[in-house]
Amino acid sequence: MKAKMKQRKISFLIAAHNEEKIIAKTLDNLLRLPYKDYEVLIGLDGCTDRTVEIVRDFCMENKKFKYYIMNLRQGKNAVINSIIKKAKGEIIIINDADWIFKTKDRESLEKFIALFDNPKMGGISESLPLEWEEDIMKNSNLGYRMVAYSSYLWYKFQKKKFAERRKGLLYVKEPALFITNIFRKKLYKENTSLSDDFERTKDIISQDYDVVISEERYNPKMAPVYNEVSIRDLFKQKIRTARAREQIKDEHNIKEKYYLSAILYILKNSWKLGINVGFMMIFWIFLTGIATIYSNMKKFNTKEGWTLRVKR
């Protein structure tokens, strides 16, 4: 007889501002999660469309869902800093409003969360970018594929340079720029930068806990609710990312040579995925360069940076 796995309470945290086109899909996915002990907390930040109405309906139908109306308008991390204090789960999962949390079945999700049975496990970082979804990529546009391929190659670079294998698992060796959105609540530290998911990795490791990289093909992971990214939105995203890099560069001792090495790796290995991918990455590098110059000229703060988010 199979031993029953311990179920740890999970709190999904969502920051939402004017997400009426997509929020129902995100919440409906969590409504059908094959897991018993979880809650969903939604921070509604100054919504002026039908987002509040849609979220309220979900919360009325299911006691696991709770919403909080706020008017911080300082970006996602300010909302998360607020609603995480109300979370009752031992494990936190940050779920952006335009993401869905995919899991094959109850067993795979329980096995995934069981990684926290190790008392030194502090967080789980994904091995692949959320856009790396085969079915979605087939019907996506150029902007989406540029994000998917550049992120995929960047993840490969990260794992090669800043991860190590121990007892069959891949661990973050150095908190360069790994993204951590699944972690123990007790390890959370408030942050005010545009790089909240990168900072979490650093914060967890600095408290002498491990971050493991989720590698198994059928492990639960985030996936997008969208399949298109306009070049205009991609450029805005790159401007915000450039500012985020500047915010964390000095604090986390990330050297310029890291970025140069990453870009050279992406450029070199993109051609192995096809000539079209190679040319896509040249264009992506060009956009990144222009966005970085623009960001350095503007010197905007975190609150202003969050206004550059993609509107679905």
C-alpha positions as CSV (number, residue, x, y, z in Angstrom):
1,M,0.0,0.0,0.0
2,K,1.4,3.4,-1.0
3,A,2.2,5.8,1.8
4,K,0.1,8.9,1.7
5,M,2.1,12.1,1.1
6,K,1.8,15.0,3.6
7,Q,-0.2,17.9,2.2
8,R,1.3,21.2,3.0
9,K,-1.0,24.2,2.8
10,I,-0.3,26.3,-0.3
11,S,-1.2,30.0,-0.8
12,F,-1.4,31.2,-4.4
13,L,-0.9,35.0,-4.5
14,I,-2.1,37.1,-7.5
15,A,-1.6,40.8,-8.0
16,A,-4.2,42.2,-10.5
17,H,-4.8,45.5,-12.2
18,N,-7.4,45.7,-15.0
19,E,-7.2,42.1,-16.1
20,E,-10.8,41.6,-17.2
21,K,-9.8,39.8,-20.4
22,I,-7.8,37.1,-18.7
23,I,-8.4,36.8,-15.0
24,A,-11.3,34.3,-15.3
25,K,-9.1,31.8,-17.1
26,T,-6.4,32.1,-14.5
27,L,-8.8,31.7,-11.6
28,D,-10.8,28.9,-13.3
29,N,-7.6,26.9,-13.6
30,L,-6.9,27.3,-9.9
31,L,-10.5,26.4,-9.1
32,R,-9.9,22.9,-10.6
33,L,-6.5,22.3,-8.9
34,P,-6.2,18.6,-7.9
35,Y,-5.1,19.5,-4.4
36,K,-7.1,19.8,-1.2
37,D,-5.3,22.2,1.1
38,Y,-4.8,25.5,-0.7
39,E,-6.1,29.1,-0.9
40,V,-6.0,31.8,-3.5
41,L,-5.5,35.4,-2.5
42,I,-6.0,38.1,-5.1
43,G,-4.9,41.7,-4.5
44,L,-7.0,44.1,-6.7
45,D,-4.9,47.2,-7.3
46,G,-6.9,50.2,-8.5
47,C,-8.9,48.3,-11.1
48,T,-11.2,50.4,-13.3
49,D,-12.6,47.7,-15.5
50,R,-14.6,44.5,-14.7
51,T,-11.8,42.7,-12.9
52,V,-13.3,43.3,-9.4
53,E,-16.7,42.0,-10.5
54,I,-15.2,38.9,-12.1
55,V,-13.0,38.1,-9.1
56,R,-15.9,38.7,-6.6
57,D,-18.0,36.1,-8.4
58,F,-15.3,33.5,-8.1
59,C,-14.8,34.3,-4.4
60,M,-18.5,34.0,-3.7
61,E,-18.6,30.5,-5.3
62,N,-15.5,29.1,-3.5
63,K,-14.3,29.7,0.0
64,K,-10.7,29.0,-1.0
65,F,-10.7,32.3,-2.9
66,K,-10.3,35.7,-1.2
67,Y,-9.8,39.2,-2.6
68,Y,-8.5,42.4,-1.2
69,I,-9.2,45.8,-2.8
70,M,-6.3,48.2,-2.6
71,N,-5.1,51.3,-4.4
72,L,-1.4,51.1,-3.9
73,R,-0.6,51.5,-7.7
74,Q,3.1,50.8,-6.9
75,G,3.3,47.6,-8.8
76,K,3.1,43.8,-8.3
77,N,5.6,43.6,-5.5
78,A,3.8,46.2,-3.4
79,V,0.6,44.1,-3.7
80,I,2.4,40.9,-2.8
81,N,4.1,42.5,0.1
82,S,0.6,43.4,1.4
83,I,-1.4,40.2,0.8
84,I,1.3,37.7,1.8
85,K,0.7,38.8,5.4
86,K,-2.8,37.4,5.1
87,A,-1.6,34.1,3.6
88,K,-2.1,31.0,5.8
89,G,-0.1,28.6,3.7
90,E,3.3,27.2,4.6
91,I,4.2,27.3,0.9
92,I,3.7,30.4,-1.3
93,I,3.2,30.3,-5.1
94,I,3.3,33.7,-6.9
95,N,0.9,33.4,-9.8
96,D,0.8,36.3,-12.1
97,A,-2.6,37.3,-13.5
98,D,-1.7,36.2,-17.0
99,W,-0.3,32.8,-15.9
100,I,-1.9,29.4,-15.3
101,F,-0.5,26.8,-13.0
102,K,-0.3,23.6,-14.9
103,T,-0.1,20.2,-13.2
104,K,-0.5,16.7,-14.8
105,D,-2.4,15.2,-11.8
106,R,-2.7,15.1,-8.1
107,E,0.2,12.7,-7.6
108,S,2.7,14.8,-9.6
109,L,1.7,18.0,-7.6
110,E,2.0,16.2,-4.3
111,K,5.4,14.8,-5.3
112,F,6.5,18.3,-6.4
113,I,5.4,19.9,-3.1
114,A,7.1,17.0,-1.2
115,L,10.4,18.6,-2.1
116,F,9.8,20.7,0.9
117,D,9.9,17.6,3.1
118,N,13.6,18.4,3.1
119,P,13.9,21.0,5.9
120,K,16.6,22.9,4.1
121,M,14.6,23.3,0.9
122,G,13.7,27.0,0.6
123,G,12.3,27.4,-2.9
124,I,11.8,25.9,-6.3
125,S,13.0,27.6,-9.5
126,E,11.7,26.6,-12.9
127,S,14.0,24.9,-15.4
128,L,12.2,26.3,-18.5
129,P,10.6,29.7,-19.2
130,L,6.8,29.8,-18.9
131,E,6.5,30.7,-22.7
132,W,8.2,27.4,-23.6
133,E,5.0,25.6,-24.4
134,E,5.1,23.5,-27.6
135,D,1.3,23.8,-28.4
136,I,1.3,27.6,-27.8
137,M,4.5,28.2,-29.8
138,K,3.0,26.6,-32.9
139,N,0.3,29.3,-33.0
140,S,2.3,32.2,-31.6
141,N,3.6,35.4,-33.2
142,L,7.2,36.7,-33.7
143,G,7.3,38.6,-30.4
144,Y,6.2,35.6,-28.4
145,R,8.7,33.3,-30.1
146,M,11.5,35.9,-29.4
147,V,10.6,35.8,-25.7
148,A,10.4,32.0,-25.7
149,Y,13.7,31.3,-27.4
150,S,15.7,34.0,-25.7
151,S,14.5,32.9,-22.3
152,Y,15.1,29.2,-23.1
153,L,18.7,29.9,-24.1
154,W,19.2,32.2,-21.1
155,Y,17.9,29.5,-18.8
156,K,20.3,27.0,-20.3
157,F,23.2,29.4,-19.8
158,Q,22.2,29.9,-16.2
159,K,22.0,26.2,-15.5
160,K,25.4,25.6,-17.1
161,K,27.2,28.3,-15.2
162,F,25.3,28.7,-11.9
163,A,23.9,25.3,-10.9
164,E,25.2,22.0,-9.5
165,R,23.8,18.5,-9.3
166,R,23.5,16.9,-5.8
167,K,21.8,13.6,-5.1
168,G,19.9,13.7,-8.4
169,L,18.6,17.2,-8.1
170,L,19.9,20.4,-9.7
171,Y,20.5,23.2,-7.2
172,V,21.2,26.9,-7.6
173,K,24.9,27.3,-6.9
174,E,25.0,31.0,-7.1
175,P,22.0,33.3,-7.1
176,A,22.8,35.1,-10.3
177,L,19.4,35.6,-11.9
178,F,17.3,32.5,-11.2
179,I,13.6,33.1,-10.9
180,T,11.8,31.7,-7.8
181,N,8.1,32.0,-7.4
182,I,7.5,28.9,-5.2
183,F,9.0,29.1,-1.7
184,R,8.5,28.8,2.1
185,K,6.5,31.7,3.4
186,K,8.8,32.2,6.4
187,L,11.7,33.1,4.1
188,Y,9.9,35.9,2.4
189,K,11.5,39.4,2.5
190,E,9.8,42.5,1.2
191,N,11.4,44.1,-1.8
192,T,10.8,47.2,-3.8
193,S,12.6,46.5,-7.1
194,L,11.4,45.4,-10.5
195,S,13.2,42.1,-9.9
196,D,11.1,40.6,-7.2
197,D,11.4,37.0,-8.5
198,F,15.2,37.3,-8.8
199,E,15.6,38.8,-5.4
200,R,13.6,36.0,-3.8
201,T,16.3,33.5,-4.9
202,K,19.0,35.7,-3.3
203,D,17.0,36.1,-0.1
204,I,16.3,32.4,0.3
205,I,20.0,31.4,-0.2
206,S,21.2,34.2,2.1
207,Q,19.2,32.6,4.9
208,D,21.1,29.3,4.4
209,Y,18.3,27.5,2.5
210,D,18.5,25.7,-0.9
211,V,16.7,26.5,-4.1
212,V,16.2,23.6,-6.4
213,I,15.6,23.8,-10.2
214,S,12.5,21.9,-11.3
215,E,13.7,19.6,-14.1
216,E,11.2,16.8,-14.6
217,R,9.2,17.1,-17.8
218,Y,5.8,16.6,-16.1
219,N,6.5,18.7,-13.0
220,P,3.9,21.4,-12.3
221,K,4.9,24.7,-14.0
222,M,3.5,28.1,-15.0
223,A,2.2,28.6,-18.5
224,P,0.9,31.8,-20.2
225,V,-2.7,32.5,-21.0
226,Y,-1.5,34.4,-24.1
227,N,0.2,33.4,-27.4
228,E,1.1,36.9,-28.7
229,V,3.5,39.6,-27.7
230,S,3.7,42.7,-29.9
231,I,7.1,44.1,-30.7
232,R,6.0,47.3,-29.0
233,D,5.1,45.5,-25.8
234,L,8.4,43.5,-26.0
235,F,10.3,46.7,-26.3
236,K,8.5,48.1,-23.2
237,Q,9.3,44.8,-21.4
238,K,13.0,45.1,-22.3
239,I,13.1,48.7,-21.0
240,R,11.7,47.5,-17.7
241,T,14.1,44.6,-17.6
242,A,17.0,46.9,-18.2
243,R,16.0,49.0,-15.2
244,A,15.6,45.9,-13.1
245,R,19.1,44.9,-13.9
246,E,20.4,48.2,-12.8
247,Q,18.5,48.0,-9.5
248,I,19.9,44.6,-8.5
249,K,23.4,44.9,-10.1
250,D,25.2,46.6,-7.2
251,E,23.2,45.0,-4.4
252,H,23.7,41.5,-5.6
253,N,27.2,41.9,-7.0
254,I,26.3,41.0,-10.6
255,K,29.1,41.9,-12.9
256,E,28.7,43.3,-16.4
257,K,30.7,40.3,-17.8
258,Y,27.7,38.1,-16.7
259,Y,25.4,39.9,-19.2
260,L,28.0,39.8,-21.9
261,S,28.7,36.1,-21.4
262,A,24.9,35.4,-21.5
263,I,24.4,37.3,-24.7
264,L,27.3,35.6,-26.4
265,Y,26.0,32.2,-25.3
266,I,22.5,33.0,-26.6
267,L,23.8,34.3,-29.9
268,K,26.2,31.3,-30.5
269,N,23.6,28.6,-29.5
270,S,20.6,30.1,-31.3
271,W,21.9,29.0,-34.7
272,K,21.8,25.4,-33.5
273,L,18.0,25.7,-33.2
274,G,17.6,27.0,-36.7
275,I,18.6,29.9,-38.9
276,N,15.3,31.6,-38.2
277,V,16.0,31.4,-34.5
278,G,19.5,32.9,-35.0
279,F,18.1,35.9,-36.8
280,M,15.4,36.3,-34.2
281,M,18.1,36.4,-31.5
282,I,20.0,39.1,-33.4
283,F,16.9,41.2,-33.4
284,W,16.3,40.5,-29.7
285,I,19.8,41.6,-28.9
286,F,19.3,44.8,-30.9
287,L,16.1,45.5,-29.0
288,T,17.8,44.8,-25.7
289,G,20.6,47.2,-26.5
290,I,18.3,50.0,-27.5
291,A,16.1,49.4,-24.5
292,T,19.1,49.5,-22.2
293,I,20.2,52.9,-23.6
294,Y,16.7,54.3,-23.2
295,S,16.4,53.0,-19.6
296,N,19.7,54.5,-18.6
297,M,18.7,57.9,-20.0
298,K,15.3,57.9,-18.3
299,K,16.3,56.6,-14.8
300,F,12.7,55.8,-13.7
301,N,11.8,54.3,-10.4
302,T,10.0,51.0,-9.5
303,K,6.5,52.5,-9.5
304,E,7.0,54.0,-13.0
305,G,8.6,50.8,-14.2
306,W,5.5,48.7,-13.4
307,T,3.5,50.9,-15.8
308,L,5.5,49.3,-18.6
309,R,3.8,46.0,-18.0
310,V,2.1,44.3,-20.9
311,K,-1.6,44.9,-21.0
312,R,-3.5,41.8,-22.1
